[in-house]
Amino acid sequence: MDNVTVLRNDFTIISRGNCSIVFAGVDDPYAGRDDLYKALYGVPRNYFIVLIAHSPQIIDKAKGKVNIILSGHTHGGQIVIPFYGPVMVPLPRGV
């Protein structure tokens, strides 16, 4: 795995032509090891920012600071029963 970059409270910029996207990664928010400030420190203004996090519990901290969040750790939230909702989502309702 020579070309793998682990983004643990860090970011990288991928550029193709005149398009640049920031990929920022935080350590596990569920375990309290995330540091969004550190992950975004030095990101150029006006870049599109993709935040990658193991747990969606980063949502409140990241709101208004990133353009999109990619996360997992839903443990059943992928299963949605019509007229009932998700079987289990580890976040407060409304988030």
N, C-alpha and C positions, 0 to 999 in steps of 0.2 A: 504494500500500500504506500507507494512512494509519493503519489499525487493527492493525498488526502489531507485536508486542513481541518483540524478540530477547532470549532469556534466556541470556546468556553469563556463566556463573558468577553467576547472579542468580535471583530468584524473583518470582512474582506470585501473588496470591490471587484466586480466582474464587469469588464468593458468590452464591447464589440462595436466598432465604428464610433459613432457619436452617442451611443447609448451606454449608460453605466447604471448598475444596480448594486446596492449595498446589501450584503447578506450578513446579518448580525445573529450571533447565537449566544444564548445564556445557559448557564449551568441549571440544574434542576430546581425550579421555583418551589416545587412541592417539599423539597428537603431544605429550602432556605439558602441555597448556595448561589442563587442568581444575583447578578449585579448588572442591571440594565444600564446604569450610568456608565460603568466601565465599558460595557459592550458597545455603547454608542459614542463614547468619547472620541472626538476627532473626525466623526463622520461629516463630510462636506454638506453644506446646506443645499436644499432643493434636490437631493438625490432620492430616488425611490428606495424605501427601506423594507426589506423582508426580514422579519424576526422569526427565528427558529427556536422553539422551546419544547422541552419534553412535556411539560404540563401547561394547560391553558390557564393556570392560576396567575400567570403573568399579565393577564388582560388589564387589570386595573392600573398597574404600573406603566404599561406600554401605551395606554390610551392617549392618542394625540401625538405620540412620538414616532410611531411607525405606520407604514401604509397597509401592511398585511402581516398576520401572525400565522405561522404553520406550527401546529402542535399535535401531540397525541395524548396518551394517558387518559383516555375517556372511560375506559373500563366499563363498557356497556352502553355508553351514550350513543354509539353508532346504531343501536337497535331502537327504532322508533315505532311504537304501536299507534295506528291511526286513532284519532280522537282521544288518545291518552298522553302520548308524548314519549320522551326517551325513557328507557327502562331504568337507567341510573346515570346521572351526570354529577361529577364531583365538584360542582360549582354552585354557588347560590343562584336561585332563580332570578332571571332578569339580567344576568351577565352575558 
